[in-house]
Amino acid sequence: MLTFDRRPTWLRLLFSLRGSALVRVRYRLLFVVVVSLIVTVIEEYFEYRFSVPVGIMSLLGVALGIFLGFRTSASYDRYWEGRKLWGRLVNESRSLARHTLVFLESARFERRRELIYTQVAFVHALRMQLRDQFELDKLAPYLSKEALEAAGRSKNPANQIVLDLSRALQKEARPGGFSEYAFVEAMRFCRELTDIQGGCERIKSTPIPHSYTMLIHQVVAMYVFILPFGVIDALHFLTPIAVFIIAYTFLGLDAVGDEIEDPFGEDDNDLPLDAISRTIEMNLREMLGDETVPEPLRPTRGVLT
């Protein structure tokens, strides 16, 4: 996710390229502008007419704008739902940690540490699964050898970690440990973690239908290609400039929809899952009283991953 040291000014946003759709569509845009230059030269200097009626361009442009608006809205809904799920994960992780520490206040520090660290392991495992970059050794500081091996054997390590956490909490449902109410509440928090994971997996595994995305790409490509033929009679030598502006609008909206459709990736505008995971780890280890709480992640070249 792009970050700024201070609120960016209008001019800074206007001329910024980092995170801009212009970077993603620059070659397509360059091709369209070159075509418009060729059309302009042929029309103006060789007087060879092959323009398209502007009415057709207007109707197609309106329809395309509606389709792109819907596509961008659908992609942003997925992005915002992903952010809400990770916001819930922050809250539920804090709540479960607080619940564990309060109701197991008399338990050994090592036992409470094991339970809290298992929660941290779940957060990191979920992040890595969503980004298809699961590395088991990165969970070693948070899990016992047995739990780490169980996660490595599982096809869904994050789910396995919640299962191990539930079993560990169940062992505390005894005199001097969790009361019946406290145990039921702890299981509710574990169910919330599972619900959050399921919501994230649903977003990742169910993209916008490919036929719709393909249709949008094809129609946008056809529209910007024939755009110079539709405006040349009215704009003449200004055709390349107008084509650049209009084509950038449509190609940019198309690219933005592609970029935020999967909010769990590592593009500049995707969710900062590394930073959120680190925040959860910091909060839980600080609640535990850990003396080695890590520092928050800082942006690298203006990007928070």
C-alpha positions in Angstrom: 0.0 0.0 0.0 1.3 3.4 -0.9 2.0 5.8 2.0 2.9 9.4 2.2 4.9 11.2 4.9 2.3 13.9 4.9 -1.0 14.6 3.2 -0.1 14.9 -0.5 -0.8 18.1 -2.3 -3.0 18.2 -5.5 0.1 18.9 -7.6 2.0 16.1 -6.1 -0.8 13.7 -6.8 -1.2 15.1 -10.3 2.4 14.3 -11.3 3.1 11.2 -9.2 3.8 8.0 -11.1 4.2 5.7 -8.1 1.1 3.5 -7.9 -0.4 5.2 -10.9 -2.3 3.3 -13.6 -0.2 5.1 -16.1 2.7 2.8 -15.3 0.6 -0.3 -15.9 -0.9 0.9 -19.2 2.1 2.9 -20.7 2.8 0.5 -23.5 -0.8 0.1 -24.5 -1.3 3.9 -24.3 1.9 4.5 -26.4 0.6 2.2 -29.1 -2.8 4.0 -29.3 -1.1 7.4 -29.4 1.2 6.2 -32.2 -1.8 5.0 -34.2 -3.5 8.3 -33.7 -0.4 10.1 -35.0 -0.4 7.9 -38.1 -4.1 8.5 -38.7 -3.6 12.3 -38.2 -0.8 12.5 -40.7 -2.6 10.4 -43.3 -5.8 12.5 -42.9 -4.3 15.9 -42.8 -1.4 15.6 -45.3 -2.6 12.9 -47.7 -6.3 13.8 -47.4 -7.3 10.1 -47.3 -10.6 9.9 -45.3 -11.4 6.8 -43.3 -13.1 8.2 -40.2 -15.8 6.5 -38.1 -19.2 8.3 -37.4 -18.8 10.1 -34.0 -22.3 8.9 -33.0 -21.1 5.3 -32.9 -18.1 6.3 -30.7 -20.4 8.2 -28.3 -22.8 5.3 -27.8 -20.0 2.8 -27.4 -18.2 5.1 -25.0 -21.3 5.5 -22.7 -21.8 1.7 -22.6 -18.2 1.1 -21.9 -18.1 3.7 -19.1 -21.0 1.9 -17.4 -19.3 -1.5 -17.7 -16.0 -0.2 -16.4 -17.8 1.6 -13.5 -19.4 -1.7 -12.5 -16.1 -3.6 -12.8 -14.2 -1.1 -10.7 -16.9 -1.0 -8.1 -17.0 -4.8 -7.9 -13.2 -4.9 -7.6 -13.2 -2.3 -4.8 -15.9 -4.2 -2.9 -13.5 -7.1 -2.8 -10.7 -4.9 -1.7 -12.7 -3.3 1.0 -14.1 -6.6 2.2 -10.6 -7.9 2.5 -9.6 -4.9 4.6 -12.6 -5.4 6.9 -11.7 -9.0 7.4 -8.2 -8.2 8.4 -9.5 -5.4 10.6 -11.7 -8.0 12.3 -8.6 -10.3 12.7 -6.8 -7.5 14.6 -9.8 -7.1 17.0 -10.5 -10.8 17.5 -6.8 -11.5 18.1 -6.6 -8.9 20.8 -9.8 -10.1 22.3 -8.8 -13.7 22.4 -5.4 -12.8 23.9 -7.0 -10.6 26.6 -9.5 -13.4 27.3 -6.7 -15.9 27.6 -4.6 -13.7 29.9 -7.4 -12.7 32.2 -8.9 -16.2 32.7 -5.6 -17.9 32.9 -3.9 -15.4 35.1 -2.7 -18.0 37.5 -1.2 -20.2 34.7 2.5 -20.5 34.1 4.0 -17.8 32.0 5.3 -20.4 29.5 1.8 -21.7 29.1 0.3 -18.3 28.4 3.1 -17.5 26.1 2.5 -20.7 24.1 -1.2 -19.9 23.6 -0.5 -16.3 22.5 2.3 -17.3 20.2 0.1 -19.8 18.5 -2.3 -16.9 17.7 0.6 -15.0 16.2 1.5 -18.1 14.1 -2.0 -18.3 12.7 -1.9 -14.7 11.6 1.4 -15.2 9.8 0.3 -18.5 8.3 -2.9 -16.9 6.9 -0.9 -14.1 5.3 1.5 -16.4 3.7 -1.2 -18.7 2.4 -3.1 -15.8 0.8 0.0 -14.7 -1.0 1.0 -18.2 -2.1 4.4 -17.9 -0.4 4.1 -20.2 2.5 7.5 -20.8 4.3 7.2 -23.1 7.3 10.5 -22.1 8.9 9.1 -18.6 9.5 6.6 -20.1 12.0 9.3 -21.9 14.0 9.7 -19.0 16.6 6.0 -19.3 17.4 5.1 -23.0 17.5 6.3 -26.0 19.3 8.1 -28.7 17.3 5.0 -30.9 17.2 2.7 -28.1 16.2 5.2 -27.0 13.5 5.3 -30.5 12.1 1.5 -30.8 12.1 1.3 -27.5 10.2 3.8 -28.7 7.7 1.9 -31.9 7.0 -1.4 -30.1 6.6 -2.7 -28.8 3.2 -4.2 -25.8 5.1 -1.6 -24.9 7.8 -3.6 -21.9 9.1 -6.6 -24.1 9.8 -4.4 -26.7 11.5 -3.0 -24.0 13.8 -6.5 -23.0 14.9 -7.3 -26.6 15.5 -4.1 -26.9 17.7 -5.0 -23.7 19.5 -8.5 -25.0 20.2 -7.1 -28.2 21.6 -4.7 -26.3 23.8 -7.5 -24.1 25.1 -9.6 -27.1 25.8 -6.9 -28.5 28.0 -7.3 -25.4 30.2 -11.0 -26.1 30.8 -10.3 -27.6 34.3 -10.4 -26.4 37.9 -8.0 -23.5 38.3 -8.2 -22.8 34.5 -11.1 -21.8 32.3 -14.6 -21.8 33.7 -17.3 -23.3 31.5 -18.3 -19.8 30.4 -14.7 -18.8 29.7 -14.1 -21.9 27.6 -17.3 -21.4 25.5 -16.2 -17.8 24.9 -12.7 -18.9 23.9 -14.2 -21.3 21.4 -16.3 -18.5 20.0 -13.1 -16.5 19.3 -11.6 -19.5 17.6 -14.7 -19.7 15.4 -14.3 -16.1 14.5 -10.7 -16.7 13.4 -12.0 -19.5 11.2 -14.7 -17.3 9.7 -12.2 -14.6 8.9 -9.9 -17.2 7.2 -12.9 -18.5 5.2 -13.9 -15.0 4.1 -10.3 -14.3 2.9 -10.1 -17.6 1.0 -13.5 -16.9 -0.6 -12.2 -13.6 -2.0 -9.0 -15.2 -3.2 -10.5 -18.3 -4.8 -13.5 -16.6 -6.4 -12.3 -13.9 -8.9 -14.7 -11.8 -11.0 -16.0 -14.1 -13.8 -13.3 -14.5 -16.5 -15.8 -14.1 -19.3 -16.8 -10.6 -18.0 -13.2 -9.5 -17.4 -12.2 -10.8 -20.9 -15.1 -8.9 -22.5 -14.1 -5.7 -20.8 -10.5 -6.0 -22.0 -11.6 -6.7 -25.5 -14.1 -3.9 -25.7 -11.7 -1.4 -24.2 -9.0 -2.4 -26.6 -11.3 -2.1 -29.6 -12.6 1.2 -28.5 -9.3 2.9 -27.9 -8.0 1.5 -31.2 -10.8 3.0 -33.3 -11.0 6.2 -31.2 -8.6 8.2 -33.5 -10.9 7.4 -36.5 -13.9 8.8 -34.6 -12.4 12.2 -33.5 -10.1 13.1 -36.4 -12.7 15.0 -38.4 -13.6 17.2 -35.4 -10.2 17.7 -33.8 -7.7 17.4 -36.7 -4.1 18.0 -35.3 -5.4 17.8 -31.7 -6.4 14.2 -32.2 -3.4 12.6 -30.5 -3.8 14.7 -27.4 -7.5 13.9 -27.1 -6.9 10.2 -27.8 -4.2 10.2 -25.1 -6.6 11.6 -22.5 -9.6 9.5 -23.4 -7.6 6.3 -23.8 -5.8 6.8 -20.5 -9.2 7.1 -18.8 -10.5 3.8 -20.1 -7.3 1.9 -20.0 -6.5 3.2 -16.5 -9.9 2.2 -15.1 -9.5 -1.2 -16.6 -6.0 -1.6 -15.0 -7.2 -0.3 -11.6 -10.0 -3.0 -11.6 -7.4 -5.7 -12.4 -5.0 -4.5 -9.7 -7.4 -4.3 -6.7 -9.4 -7.4 -7.7 -7.0 -9.5 -5.5 -6.4 -7.3 -2.4 -4.0 -9.8 -0.9 -1.2 -9.5 -3.4 2.0 -7.4 -3.3 1.2 -4.7 -5.8 1.7 -1.1 -4.7 -2.0 -0.6 -4.0 -2.7 -4.0 -2.3 -3.4 -4.4 1.4 -0.3 -4.2 3.7 -0.7 -7.6 5.2 2.9 -7.7 6.4 2.3 -4.5 8.4 -1.0 -5.7 9.8 0.5 -9.0 10.8 3.3 -7.2 12.5 0.8 -4.9 14.3 -1.1 -8.0 15.6 2.2 -9.6 16.8 3.3 -6.4 18.6 0.0 -6.0 20.3 -0.3 -9.6 21.5 3.3 -9.9 22.7 3.1 -6.5 24.5 -0.1 -7.8 26.3 1.8 -10.9 27.3 4.6 -8.8 28.8 7.2 -9.9 26.3 10.4 -7.9 26.5 11.4 -8.4 22.9 8.4 -6.8 21.1 9.3 -6.1 17.4 9.2 -2.7 15.9 6.4 -1.7 13.4 7.2 -2.1 9.8 8.2 1.0 7.9 7.4 1.8 4.3 10.1 0.9 1.7 10.3 3.6 -1.0 6.9 4.8 0.0 5.3 1.3 -0.1 4.0 -0.6 3.0 3.7 -4.3 2.2 
